[in-house]
Amino acid sequence: MEARVKSVRIAGMQAAVPVHKHSFVETPEIFTDEEAKKIYKSTGIYSRRILPDHLCASDMCLAAAEELLKSLNWRPDSVDVLIFVSQDADYALPATSCLIQYRLGLPKTAACLDISLGCSGFIYGTWVASQLLNCSNGGRALVLCGDTSSRHLLESDRGTRPLFGDAGVATALEIDHAANDTFFVIGTDGSGGKNISVPAGGKRKPIMSSRKMITEEKYNKLFEESRLHLNGPEVFAFTLREVPKMVNQILDFAELSASDIDMSVMHQANKFILEHLRKKIGLQSDKFLIDLESYGNTSSASVPLAICNRLKSYFDGQSRTVLLSGFGVGWSWGAMVTKIKDININGITEINDDFEKLELT
Protein backbone atom coordinates (compact mmCIF):
# COMPACT_ATOMS: atom_id res chain seq x y z
CA MET A 1 0.00 0.00 0.00
CA GLU A 2 1.11 3.54 -0.76
CA ALA A 3 -0.19 6.65 0.99
CA ARG A 4 0.50 10.35 0.57
CA VAL A 5 -0.32 12.50 3.59
CA LYS A 6 -0.63 16.27 3.41
CA SER A 7 -0.41 18.97 6.07
CA VAL A 8 1.02 16.91 8.95
CA ARG A 9 4.42 17.49 10.53
CA ILE A 10 6.45 15.79 13.24
CA ALA A 11 6.61 18.38 16.02
CA GLY A 12 8.65 16.54 18.64
CA MET A 13 10.10 13.34 20.08
CA GLN A 14 11.04 12.21 23.56
CA ALA A 15 12.44 8.84 24.65
CA ALA A 16 12.42 7.12 28.03
CA VAL A 17 14.54 4.16 29.12
CA PRO A 18 14.98 2.24 32.38
CA VAL A 19 17.81 3.31 34.65
CA HIS A 20 19.14 -0.27 34.79
CA LYS A 21 21.94 -0.98 32.32
CA HIS A 22 22.92 -4.55 31.41
CA SER A 23 25.88 -5.67 29.32
CA PHE A 24 26.71 -9.18 28.20
CA VAL A 25 30.36 -8.19 28.53
CA GLU A 26 29.79 -8.21 32.29
CA THR A 27 28.50 -11.81 32.36
CA PRO A 28 31.62 -14.00 32.15
CA GLU A 29 29.58 -16.96 33.41
CA ILE A 30 27.69 -16.89 30.08
CA PHE A 31 30.16 -15.37 27.59
CA THR A 32 33.94 -15.52 27.53
CA ASP A 33 35.86 -12.33 26.72
CA GLU A 34 36.51 -13.57 23.21
CA GLU A 35 32.84 -14.41 22.66
CA ALA A 36 31.78 -11.01 23.98
CA LYS A 37 34.13 -9.22 21.57
CA LYS A 38 32.75 -11.19 18.62
CA ILE A 39 29.16 -10.41 19.60
CA TYR A 40 29.91 -6.70 19.93
CA LYS A 41 31.72 -6.62 16.59
CA SER A 42 28.86 -8.28 14.70
CA THR A 43 25.86 -6.71 16.46
CA GLY A 44 27.21 -3.29 17.44
CA ILE A 45 25.52 -3.77 20.81
CA TYR A 46 27.43 -3.28 24.06
CA SER A 47 24.65 -2.74 26.59
CA ARG A 48 20.86 -2.59 26.93
CA ARG A 49 18.37 -1.09 29.36
CA ILE A 50 16.16 -3.52 31.26
CA LEU A 51 12.88 -2.56 32.92
CA PRO A 52 12.08 -3.97 36.40
CA ASP A 53 9.22 -6.46 36.57
CA HIS A 54 6.68 -4.14 38.21
CA LEU A 55 6.82 -1.60 35.35
CA CYS A 56 5.55 -1.96 31.77
CA ALA A 57 6.16 -0.54 28.31
CA SER A 58 3.28 1.86 28.93
CA ASP A 59 5.15 3.40 31.86
CA MET A 60 8.14 4.27 29.69
CA CYS A 61 5.84 5.73 27.04
CA LEU A 62 3.90 7.64 29.67
CA ALA A 63 7.09 9.17 31.07
CA ALA A 64 8.19 10.15 27.56
CA ALA A 65 4.78 11.65 26.73
CA GLU A 66 4.67 13.72 29.92
CA GLU A 67 8.09 15.19 29.17
CA LEU A 68 7.21 15.83 25.54
CA LEU A 69 3.98 17.67 26.35
CA LYS A 70 5.89 19.93 28.73
CA SER A 71 8.69 20.69 26.28
CA LEU A 72 6.22 21.48 23.48
CA ASN A 73 4.05 23.52 25.85
CA TRP A 74 1.04 21.53 24.68
CA ARG A 75 -1.97 21.40 26.96
CA PRO A 76 -3.09 17.77 27.39
CA ASP A 77 -6.61 18.73 26.33
CA SER A 78 -5.25 19.88 22.95
CA VAL A 79 -4.36 16.30 21.91
CA ASP A 80 -6.98 14.67 19.71
CA VAL A 81 -5.39 11.30 18.88
CA LEU A 82 -3.40 8.85 21.02
CA ILE A 83 -1.92 5.68 19.57
CA PHE A 84 -0.05 3.13 21.68
CA VAL A 85 2.12 0.81 19.57
CA SER A 86 3.38 -2.22 21.49
CA GLN A 87 3.36 -6.00 21.62
CA ASP A 88 3.42 -5.81 25.42
CA ALA A 89 0.03 -4.56 26.56
CA ASP A 90 -0.58 -4.01 30.27
CA TYR A 91 -3.75 -6.11 30.40
CA ALA A 92 -5.72 -8.50 28.19
CA LEU A 93 -8.29 -5.71 28.31
CA PRO A 94 -8.90 -2.76 28.36
CA ALA A 95 -6.72 -1.20 25.69
CA THR A 96 -3.64 0.40 27.24
CA SER A 97 -4.19 3.62 25.27
CA CYS A 98 -7.42 4.23 27.21
CA LEU A 99 -5.55 4.12 30.52
CA ILE A 100 -2.81 6.42 29.19
CA GLN A 101 -5.46 8.89 27.98
CA TYR A 102 -6.87 9.17 31.50
CA ARG A 103 -3.45 9.43 33.16
CA LEU A 104 -2.23 12.14 30.76
CA GLY A 105 -5.45 14.11 31.11
CA LEU A 106 -6.35 14.01 27.43
CA PRO A 107 -9.92 15.06 26.55
CA LYS A 108 -12.78 12.56 26.44
CA THR A 109 -13.17 13.46 22.76
CA ALA A 110 -9.73 11.97 21.97
CA ALA A 111 -9.50 8.93 19.71
CA CYS A 112 -7.36 6.26 21.41
CA LEU A 113 -6.27 2.89 20.08
CA ASP A 114 -3.64 0.19 20.49
CA ILE A 115 -1.64 -1.26 17.61
CA SER A 116 0.05 -4.63 18.21
CA LEU A 117 3.17 -4.38 16.05
CA GLY A 118 6.89 -4.57 16.72
CA CYS A 119 9.71 -3.57 14.39
CA SER A 120 7.47 -1.78 11.87
CA GLY A 121 5.32 -0.20 14.57
CA PHE A 122 6.64 3.36 14.49
CA ILE A 123 5.91 3.69 10.77
CA TYR A 124 2.43 2.19 11.11
CA GLY A 125 1.60 4.32 14.15
CA THR A 126 2.74 7.53 12.46
CA TRP A 127 0.81 6.64 9.30
CA VAL A 128 -2.44 5.88 11.15
CA ALA A 129 -2.18 8.99 13.34
CA SER A 130 -1.46 11.19 10.33
CA GLN A 131 -4.45 9.81 8.45
CA LEU A 132 -6.74 10.28 11.46
CA LEU A 133 -5.70 13.92 11.75
CA ASN A 134 -6.25 14.42 8.04
CA CYS A 135 -9.78 13.03 7.94
CA SER A 136 -11.09 14.71 11.11
CA ASN A 137 -11.23 18.05 12.90
CA GLY A 138 -8.29 16.98 15.07
CA GLY A 139 -5.12 19.01 15.21
CA ARG A 140 -2.63 17.08 17.35
CA ALA A 141 -1.63 13.46 17.96
CA LEU A 142 0.70 11.45 20.16
CA VAL A 143 2.22 8.20 18.89
CA LEU A 144 3.69 6.12 21.72
CA CYS A 145 5.96 3.21 20.78
CA GLY A 146 7.38 0.90 23.43
CA ASP A 147 8.22 -2.71 24.17
CA THR A 148 9.72 -4.79 26.94
CA SER A 149 11.38 -7.32 24.66
CA SER A 150 13.77 -8.44 27.40
CA ARG A 151 10.89 -10.21 29.16
CA HIS A 152 10.51 -12.67 26.32
CA LEU A 153 14.08 -13.91 26.76
CA LEU A 154 15.74 -16.45 29.01
CA GLU A 155 18.87 -15.44 30.90
CA SER A 156 20.56 -18.52 29.46
CA ASP A 157 19.60 -17.77 25.83
CA ARG A 158 22.97 -16.94 24.31
CA GLY A 159 21.50 -16.24 20.87
CA THR A 160 18.96 -13.52 21.66
CA ARG A 161 19.71 -12.28 25.19
CA PRO A 162 22.46 -9.82 24.14
CA LEU A 163 20.29 -8.20 21.45
CA PHE A 164 17.12 -6.83 22.99
CA GLY A 165 16.51 -3.92 25.33
CA ASP A 166 13.52 -1.98 26.67
CA ALA A 167 12.50 1.56 25.70
CA GLY A 168 9.53 3.83 25.05
CA VAL A 169 9.29 6.87 22.80
CA ALA A 170 6.62 9.55 22.34
CA THR A 171 6.26 11.32 18.99
CA ALA A 172 4.09 14.41 18.54
CA LEU A 173 2.32 15.15 15.26
CA GLU A 174 0.28 18.20 14.35
CA ILE A 175 -1.62 19.69 11.45
CA ASP A 176 0.51 22.24 9.60
CA HIS A 177 -0.76 23.40 6.22
CA ALA A 178 2.75 24.57 5.30
CA ALA A 179 4.23 21.10 5.83
CA ASN A 180 5.60 19.10 2.93
CA ASP A 181 3.79 15.91 1.94
CA THR A 182 4.79 12.71 3.72
CA PHE A 183 4.98 9.47 1.74
CA PHE A 184 4.31 6.00 3.17
CA VAL A 185 4.77 2.47 1.85
CA ILE A 186 3.29 -0.38 3.90
CA GLY A 187 3.49 -4.15 3.42
CA THR A 188 2.83 -7.52 5.07
CA ASP A 189 3.63 -11.18 4.42
CA GLY A 190 2.16 -13.29 7.21
CA SER A 191 3.77 -16.47 5.86
CA GLY A 192 6.85 -15.55 7.89
CA GLY A 193 5.04 -15.00 11.17
CA LYS A 194 6.60 -18.01 12.89
CA ASN A 195 10.16 -16.75 12.36
CA ILE A 196 9.90 -14.11 15.08
CA SER A 197 7.29 -15.30 17.52
CA VAL A 198 6.23 -15.97 21.08
CA PRO A 199 3.78 -18.85 20.49
CA ALA A 200 2.25 -19.09 23.97
CA GLY A 201 0.56 -16.47 26.11
CA GLY A 202 -2.42 -15.56 23.95
CA LYS A 203 -5.81 -17.25 23.60
CA ARG A 204 -4.49 -19.84 21.13
CA LYS A 205 -2.00 -21.22 23.65
CA PRO A 206 -2.77 -19.80 27.08
CA ILE A 207 -0.03 -20.37 29.62
CA MET A 208 -2.47 -21.25 32.38
CA SER A 209 -6.14 -22.20 32.36
CA SER A 210 -8.49 -22.25 35.33
CA ARG A 211 -10.68 -24.83 33.60
CA LYS A 212 -8.36 -27.78 33.87
CA MET A 213 -5.18 -29.02 35.43
CA ILE A 214 -2.15 -29.43 33.20
CA THR A 215 0.75 -31.82 33.50
CA GLU A 216 4.24 -30.70 34.39
CA GLU A 217 5.39 -31.74 30.92
CA LYS A 218 2.78 -29.54 29.24
CA TYR A 219 3.58 -26.65 31.58
CA ASN A 220 7.27 -26.87 30.70
CA LYS A 221 6.40 -26.85 27.00
CA LEU A 222 4.17 -23.80 27.43
CA PHE A 223 6.90 -22.05 29.40
CA GLU A 224 9.35 -22.67 26.56
CA GLU A 225 6.82 -21.41 24.03
CA SER A 226 6.26 -18.23 26.03
CA ARG A 227 9.81 -17.14 25.14
CA LEU A 228 10.99 -15.50 21.94
CA HIS A 229 11.62 -17.81 19.01
CA LEU A 230 13.84 -16.09 16.43
CA ASN A 231 15.06 -17.69 13.21
CA GLY A 232 18.12 -15.57 12.42
CA PRO A 233 18.84 -16.84 8.89
CA GLU A 234 15.21 -16.35 7.86
CA VAL A 235 15.17 -12.82 9.33
CA PHE A 236 18.32 -11.94 7.41
CA ALA A 237 16.94 -13.36 4.16
CA PHE A 238 13.61 -11.56 4.61
CA THR A 239 15.34 -8.24 5.28
CA LEU A 240 17.56 -8.37 2.21
CA ARG A 241 14.66 -9.59 0.08
CA GLU A 242 11.95 -7.10 1.04
CA VAL A 243 13.56 -3.94 2.43
CA PRO A 244 15.53 -2.88 -0.69
CA LYS A 245 12.33 -3.29 -2.75
CA MET A 246 10.46 -1.17 -0.21
CA VAL A 247 13.10 1.56 -0.32
CA ASN A 248 13.07 1.66 -4.12
CA GLN A 249 9.28 1.78 -4.09
CA ILE A 250 9.04 4.71 -1.70
CA LEU A 251 11.76 6.68 -3.49
CA ASP A 252 9.87 6.21 -6.76
CA PHE A 253 6.60 7.16 -5.07
CA ALA A 254 8.14 10.33 -3.61
CA GLU A 255 9.90 11.05 -6.92
CA LEU A 256 13.29 11.12 -5.21
CA SER A 257 16.64 9.40 -5.63
CA ALA A 258 18.87 7.99 -2.90
CA SER A 259 21.08 11.09 -3.17
CA ASP A 260 18.10 13.28 -2.17
CA ILE A 261 17.91 11.61 1.24
CA ASP A 262 19.78 13.54 3.94
CA MET A 263 19.48 10.81 6.56
CA SER A 264 18.11 7.28 6.69
CA VAL A 265 17.07 5.71 9.99
CA MET A 266 15.95 2.10 9.83
CA HIS A 267 14.83 -0.35 12.48
CA GLN A 268 17.91 -0.96 14.61
CA ALA A 269 18.00 -4.76 14.35
CA ASN A 270 21.75 -5.32 14.59
CA LYS A 271 24.86 -3.93 12.91
CA PHE A 272 25.41 -6.99 10.70
CA ILE A 273 21.96 -6.73 9.10
CA LEU A 274 22.05 -2.95 8.76
CA GLU A 275 25.47 -2.87 7.09
CA HIS A 276 24.44 -5.50 4.54
CA LEU A 277 21.22 -3.61 3.94
CA ARG A 278 22.96 -0.27 3.45
CA LYS A 279 25.35 -1.72 0.90
CA LYS A 280 22.60 -3.50 -1.03
CA ILE A 281 20.47 -0.34 -1.21
CA GLY A 282 23.48 1.82 -2.05
CA LEU A 283 23.20 4.43 0.71
CA GLN A 284 26.20 6.43 1.95
CA SER A 285 27.43 5.48 5.42
CA ASP A 286 27.37 9.11 6.62
CA LYS A 287 23.67 9.31 5.72
CA PHE A 288 22.72 5.98 7.29
CA LEU A 289 22.32 5.95 11.06
CA ILE A 290 23.39 2.92 13.08
CA ASP A 291 22.82 3.40 16.81
CA LEU A 292 22.84 0.16 18.76
CA GLU A 293 25.70 0.34 21.23
CA SER A 294 23.89 1.65 24.31
CA TYR A 295 20.33 0.38 23.87
CA GLY A 296 20.32 -2.62 21.53
CA ASN A 297 17.26 -3.67 19.53
CA THR A 298 14.23 -1.98 21.11
CA SER A 299 11.57 -3.22 18.66
CA SER A 300 8.89 -0.59 17.92
CA ALA A 301 10.88 2.16 19.68
CA SER A 302 14.14 1.68 17.79
CA VAL A 303 13.71 4.27 15.01
CA PRO A 304 12.58 7.23 17.15
CA LEU A 305 15.00 6.20 19.93
CA ALA A 306 17.93 6.42 17.51
CA ILE A 307 16.72 9.86 16.42
CA CYS A 308 16.45 11.05 20.04
CA ASN A 309 19.90 9.69 20.88
CA ARG A 310 21.89 10.78 17.86
CA LEU A 311 20.01 13.47 15.94
CA LYS A 312 18.92 15.81 18.72
CA SER A 313 20.33 18.94 17.07
CA TYR A 314 20.53 17.63 13.49
CA PHE A 315 17.31 19.37 12.43
CA ASP A 316 17.94 22.74 14.13
CA GLY A 317 17.30 25.45 11.57
CA GLN A 318 17.58 22.94 8.73
CA SER A 319 14.96 21.24 6.60
CA ARG A 320 16.11 17.64 6.21
CA THR A 321 14.66 14.95 3.98
CA VAL A 322 14.61 11.69 5.92
CA LEU A 323 13.84 8.09 5.09
CA LEU A 324 12.53 6.12 8.08
CA SER A 325 11.66 2.44 7.96
CA GLY A 326 10.81 -0.56 10.10
CA PHE A 327 10.68 -4.25 9.26
CA GLY A 328 10.50 -7.58 11.04
CA VAL A 329 8.04 -9.46 13.22
CA GLY A 330 5.00 -10.39 11.23
CA TRP A 331 6.57 -10.26 8.47
CA SER A 332 5.53 -6.59 8.52
CA TRP A 333 7.29 -3.61 7.00
CA GLY A 334 6.81 0.09 6.40
CA ALA A 335 8.74 3.15 5.26
CA MET A 336 8.13 6.87 5.20
CA VAL A 337 9.83 9.83 3.54
CA THR A 338 9.25 13.24 5.07
CA LYS A 339 10.88 16.61 5.63
CA ILE A 340 11.71 17.52 9.21
CA LYS A 341 12.61 21.00 10.43
CA ASP A 342 12.84 22.56 13.88
CA ILE A 343 11.59 19.45 15.62
CA ASN A 344 11.61 19.52 19.42
CA ILE A 345 13.85 16.65 20.57
CA ASN A 346 14.72 16.67 24.26
CA GLY A 347 16.65 13.43 24.07
CA ILE A 348 16.34 10.53 26.48
CA THR A 349 15.06 10.51 30.05
CA GLU A 350 15.63 7.69 32.55
CA ILE A 351 12.81 6.34 34.66
CA ASN A 352 13.52 5.03 38.14
CA ASP A 353 12.02 2.03 39.88
CA ASP A 354 9.69 4.28 41.91
CA PHE A 355 7.95 5.70 38.83
CA GLU A 356 4.21 5.86 39.45
CA LYS A 357 3.08 2.98 37.30
CA LEU A 358 -0.04 2.97 35.16
CA GLU A 359 -2.83 1.01 36.83
CA LEU A 360 -6.52 0.26 36.56
CA THR A 361 -8.37 2.76 38.73
C-alpha positions as CSV (number, residue, x, y, z in Angstrom):
1,M,0.0,0.0,0.0
2,E,1.1,3.5,-0.8
3,A,-0.2,6.6,1.0
4,R,0.5,10.3,0.6
5,V,-0.3,12.5,3.6
6,K,-0.6,16.3,3.4
7,S,-0.4,19.0,6.1
8,V,1.0,16.9,9.0
9,R,4.4,17.5,10.5
10,I,6.4,15.8,13.2
11,A,6.6,18.4,16.0
12,G,8.6,16.5,18.6
13,M,10.1,13.3,20.1
14,Q,11.0,12.2,23.6
15,A,12.4,8.8,24.7
16,A,12.4,7.1,28.0
17,V,14.5,4.2,29.1
18,P,15.0,2.2,32.4
19,V,17.8,3.3,34.7
20,H,19.1,-0.3,34.8
21,K,21.9,-1.0,32.3
22,H,22.9,-4.6,31.4
23,S,25.9,-5.7,29.3
24,F,26.7,-9.2,28.2
25,V,30.4,-8.2,28.5
26,E,29.8,-8.2,32.3
27,T,28.5,-11.8,32.4
28,P,31.6,-14.0,32.2
29,E,29.6,-17.0,33.4
30,I,27.7,-16.9,30.1
31,F,30.2,-15.4,27.6
32,T,33.9,-15.5,27.5
33,D,35.9,-12.3,26.7
34,E,36.5,-13.6,23.2
35,E,32.8,-14.4,22.7
36,A,31.8,-11.0,24.0
37,K,34.1,-9.2,21.6
38,K,32.8,-11.2,18.6
39,I,29.2,-10.4,19.6
40,Y,29.9,-6.7,19.9
41,K,31.7,-6.6,16.6
42,S,28.9,-8.3,14.7
43,T,25.9,-6.7,16.5
44,G,27.2,-3.3,17.4
45,I,25.5,-3.8,20.8
46,Y,27.4,-3.3,24.1
47,S,24.6,-2.7,26.6
48,R,20.9,-2.6,26.9
49,R,18.4,-1.1,29.4
50,I,16.2,-3.5,31.3
51,L,12.9,-2.6,32.9
52,P,12.1,-4.0,36.4
53,D,9.2,-6.5,36.6
54,H,6.7,-4.1,38.2
55,L,6.8,-1.6,35.3
56,C,5.5,-2.0,31.8
57,A,6.2,-0.5,28.3
58,S,3.3,1.9,28.9
59,D,5.1,3.4,31.9
60,M,8.1,4.3,29.7
61,C,5.8,5.7,27.0
62,L,3.9,7.6,29.7
63,A,7.1,9.2,31.1
64,A,8.2,10.1,27.6
65,A,4.8,11.6,26.7
66,E,4.7,13.7,29.9
67,E,8.1,15.2,29.2
68,L,7.2,15.8,25.5
69,L,4.0,17.7,26.3
70,K,5.9,19.9,28.7
71,S,8.7,20.7,26.3
72,L,6.2,21.5,23.5
73,N,4.1,23.5,25.9
74,W,1.0,21.5,24.7
75,R,-2.0,21.4,27.0
76,P,-3.1,17.8,27.4
77,D,-6.6,18.7,26.3
78,S,-5.3,19.9,22.9
79,V,-4.4,16.3,21.9
80,D,-7.0,14.7,19.7
81,V,-5.4,11.3,18.9
82,L,-3.4,8.8,21.0
83,I,-1.9,5.7,19.6
84,F,-0.1,3.1,21.7
85,V,2.1,0.8,19.6
86,S,3.4,-2.2,21.5
87,Q,3.4,-6.0,21.6
88,D,3.4,-5.8,25.4
89,A,0.0,-4.6,26.6
90,D,-0.6,-4.0,30.3
91,Y,-3.8,-6.1,30.4
92,A,-5.7,-8.5,28.2
93,L,-8.3,-5.7,28.3
94,P,-8.9,-2.8,28.4
95,A,-6.7,-1.2,25.7
96,T,-3.6,0.4,27.2
97,S,-4.2,3.6,25.3
98,C,-7.4,4.2,27.2
99,L,-5.5,4.1,30.5
100,I,-2.8,6.4,29.2
101,Q,-5.5,8.9,28.0
102,Y,-6.9,9.2,31.5
103,R,-3.5,9.4,33.2
104,L,-2.2,12.1,30.8
105,G,-5.4,14.1,31.1
106,L,-6.4,14.0,27.4
107,P,-9.9,15.1,26.6
108,K,-12.8,12.6,26.4
109,T,-13.2,13.5,22.8
110,A,-9.7,12.0,22.0
111,A,-9.5,8.9,19.7
112,C,-7.4,6.3,21.4
113,L,-6.3,2.9,20.1
114,D,-3.6,0.2,20.5
115,I,-1.6,-1.3,17.6
116,S,0.1,-4.6,18.2
117,L,3.2,-4.4,16.1
118,G,6.9,-4.6,16.7
119,C,9.7,-3.6,14.4
120,S,7.5,-1.8,11.9
121,G,5.3,-0.2,14.6
122,F,6.6,3.4,14.5
123,I,5.9,3.7,10.8
124,Y,2.4,2.2,11.1
125,G,1.6,4.3,14.1
126,T,2.7,7.5,12.5
127,W,0.8,6.6,9.3
128,V,-2.4,5.9,11.2
129,A,-2.2,9.0,13.3
130,S,-1.5,11.2,10.3
131,Q,-4.5,9.8,8.5
132,L,-6.7,10.3,11.5
133,L,-5.7,13.9,11.7
134,N,-6.3,14.4,8.0
135,C,-9.8,13.0,7.9
136,S,-11.1,14.7,11.1
137,N,-11.2,18.0,12.9
138,G,-8.3,17.0,15.1
139,G,-5.1,19.0,15.2
140,R,-2.6,17.1,17.3
141,A,-1.6,13.5,18.0
142,L,0.7,11.4,20.2
143,V,2.2,8.2,18.9
144,L,3.7,6.1,21.7
145,C,6.0,3.2,20.8
146,G,7.4,0.9,23.4
147,D,8.2,-2.7,24.2
148,T,9.7,-4.8,26.9
149,S,11.4,-7.3,24.7
150,S,13.8,-8.4,27.4
151,R,10.9,-10.2,29.2
152,H,10.5,-12.7,26.3
153,L,14.1,-13.9,26.8
154,L,15.7,-16.5,29.0
155,E,18.9,-15.4,30.9
156,S,20.6,-18.5,29.5
157,D,19.6,-17.8,25.8
158,R,23.0,-16.9,24.3
159,G,21.5,-16.2,20.9
160,T,19.0,-13.5,21.7
161,R,19.7,-12.3,25.2
162,P,22.5,-9.8,24.1
163,L,20.3,-8.2,21.5
164,F,17.1,-6.8,23.0
165,G,16.5,-3.9,25.3
166,D,13.5,-2.0,26.7
167,A,12.5,1.6,25.7
168,G,9.5,3.8,25.1
169,V,9.3,6.9,22.8
170,A,6.6,9.5,22.3
171,T,6.3,11.3,19.0
172,A,4.1,14.4,18.5
173,L,2.3,15.1,15.3
174,E,0.3,18.2,14.4
175,I,-1.6,19.7,11.4
176,D,0.5,22.2,9.6
177,H,-0.8,23.4,6.2
178,A,2.7,24.6,5.3
179,A,4.2,21.1,5.8
180,N,5.6,19.1,2.9
181,D,3.8,15.9,1.9
182,T,4.8,12.7,3.7
183,F,5.0,9.5,1.7
184,F,4.3,6.0,3.2
185,V,4.8,2.5,1.8
186,I,3.3,-0.4,3.9
187,G,3.5,-4.2,3.4
188,T,2.8,-7.5,5.1
189,D,3.6,-11.2,4.4
190,G,2.2,-13.3,7.2
191,S,3.8,-16.5,5.9
192,G,6.8,-15.6,7.9
193,G,5.0,-15.0,11.2
194,K,6.6,-18.0,12.9
195,N,10.2,-16.8,12.4
196,I,9.9,-14.1,15.1
197,S,7.3,-15.3,17.5
198,V,6.2,-16.0,21.1
199,P,3.8,-18.8,20.5
200,A,2.3,-19.1,24.0
201,G,0.6,-16.5,26.1
202,G,-2.4,-15.6,23.9
203,K,-5.8,-17.2,23.6
204,R,-4.5,-19.8,21.1
205,K,-2.0,-21.2,23.6
206,P,-2.8,-19.8,27.1
207,I,0.0,-20.4,29.6
208,M,-2.5,-21.2,32.4
209,S,-6.1,-22.2,32.4
210,S,-8.5,-22.2,35.3
211,R,-10.7,-24.8,33.6
212,K,-8.4,-27.8,33.9
213,M,-5.2,-29.0,35.4
214,I,-2.1,-29.4,33.2
215,T,0.7,-31.8,33.5
216,E,4.2,-30.7,34.4
217,E,5.4,-31.7,30.9
218,K,2.8,-29.5,29.2
219,Y,3.6,-26.7,31.6
220,N,7.3,-26.9,30.7
221,K,6.4,-26.9,27.0
222,L,4.2,-23.8,27.4
223,F,6.9,-22.1,29.4
224,E,9.4,-22.7,26.6
225,E,6.8,-21.4,24.0
226,S,6.3,-18.2,26.0
227,R,9.8,-17.1,25.1
228,L,11.0,-15.5,21.9
229,H,11.6,-17.8,19.0
230,L,13.8,-16.1,16.4
231,N,15.1,-17.7,13.2
232,G,18.1,-15.6,12.4
233,P,18.8,-16.8,8.9
234,E,15.2,-16.3,7.9
235,V,15.2,-12.8,9.3
236,F,18.3,-11.9,7.4
237,A,16.9,-13.4,4.2
238,F,13.6,-11.6,4.6
239,T,15.3,-8.2,5.3
240,L,17.6,-8.4,2.2
241,R,14.7,-9.6,0.1
242,E,12.0,-7.1,1.0
243,V,13.6,-3.9,2.4
244,P,15.5,-2.9,-0.7
245,K,12.3,-3.3,-2.7
246,M,10.5,-1.2,-0.2
247,V,13.1,1.6,-0.3
248,N,13.1,1.7,-4.1
249,Q,9.3,1.8,-4.1
250,I,9.0,4.7,-1.7
251,L,11.8,6.7,-3.5
252,D,9.9,6.2,-6.8
253,F,6.6,7.2,-5.1
254,A,8.1,10.3,-3.6
255,E,9.9,11.0,-6.9
256,L,13.3,11.1,-5.2
257,S,16.6,9.4,-5.6
258,A,18.9,8.0,-2.9
259,S,21.1,11.1,-3.2
260,D,18.1,13.3,-2.2
261,I,17.9,11.6,1.2
262,D,19.8,13.5,3.9
263,M,19.5,10.8,6.6
264,S,18.1,7.3,6.7
265,V,17.1,5.7,10.0
266,M,15.9,2.1,9.8
267,H,14.8,-0.4,12.5
268,Q,17.9,-1.0,14.6
269,A,18.0,-4.8,14.4
270,N,21.8,-5.3,14.6
271,K,24.9,-3.9,12.9
272,F,25.4,-7.0,10.7
273,I,22.0,-6.7,9.1
274,L,22.1,-2.9,8.8
275,E,25.5,-2.9,7.1
276,H,24.4,-5.5,4.5
277,L,21.2,-3.6,3.9
278,R,23.0,-0.3,3.5
279,K,25.3,-1.7,0.9
280,K,22.6,-3.5,-1.0
281,I,20.5,-0.3,-1.2
282,G,23.5,1.8,-2.0
283,L,23.2,4.4,0.7
284,Q,26.2,6.4,1.9
285,S,27.4,5.5,5.4
286,D,27.4,9.1,6.6
287,K,23.7,9.3,5.7
288,F,22.7,6.0,7.3
289,L,22.3,5.9,11.1
290,I,23.4,2.9,13.1
291,D,22.8,3.4,16.8
292,L,22.8,0.2,18.8
293,E,25.7,0.3,21.2
294,S,23.9,1.7,24.3
295,Y,20.3,0.4,23.9
296,G,20.3,-2.6,21.5
297,N,17.3,-3.7,19.5
298,T,14.2,-2.0,21.1
299,S,11.6,-3.2,18.7
300,S,8.9,-0.6,17.9
301,A,10.9,2.2,19.7
302,S,14.1,1.7,17.8
303,V,13.7,4.3,15.0
304,P,12.6,7.2,17.1
305,L,15.0,6.2,19.9
306,A,17.9,6.4,17.5
307,I,16.7,9.9,16.4
308,C,16.4,11.0,20.0
309,N,19.9,9.7,20.9
310,R,21.9,10.8,17.9
311,L,20.0,13.5,15.9
312,K,18.9,15.8,18.7
313,S,20.3,18.9,17.1
314,Y,20.5,17.6,13.5
315,F,17.3,19.4,12.4
316,D,17.9,22.7,14.1
317,G,17.3,25.5,11.6
318,Q,17.6,22.9,8.7
319,S,15.0,21.2,6.6
320,R,16.1,17.6,6.2
321,T,14.7,15.0,4.0
322,V,14.6,11.7,5.9
323,L,13.8,8.1,5.1
324,L,12.5,6.1,8.1
325,S,11.7,2.4,8.0
326,G,10.8,-0.6,10.1
327,F,10.7,-4.3,9.3
328,G,10.5,-7.6,11.0
329,V,8.0,-9.5,13.2
330,G,5.0,-10.4,11.2
331,W,6.6,-10.3,8.5
332,S,5.5,-6.6,8.5
333,W,7.3,-3.6,7.0
334,G,6.8,0.1,6.4
335,A,8.7,3.1,5.3
336,M,8.1,6.9,5.2
337,V,9.8,9.8,3.5
338,T,9.3,13.2,5.1
339,K,10.9,16.6,5.6
340,I,11.7,17.5,9.2
341,K,12.6,21.0,10.4
342,D,12.8,22.6,13.9
343,I,11.6,19.5,15.6
344,N,11.6,19.5,19.4
345,I,13.8,16.6,20.6
346,N,14.7,16.7,24.3
347,G,16.6,13.4,24.1
348,I,16.3,10.5,26.5
349,T,15.1,10.5,30.0
350,E,15.6,7.7,32.6
351,I,12.8,6.3,34.7
352,N,13.5,5.0,38.1
353,D,12.0,2.0,39.9
354,D,9.7,4.3,41.9
355,F,8.0,5.7,38.8
356,E,4.2,5.9,39.5
357,K,3.1,3.0,37.3
358,L,0.0,3.0,35.2
359,E,-2.8,1.0,36.8
360,L,-6.5,0.3,36.6
361,T,-8.4,2.8,38.7
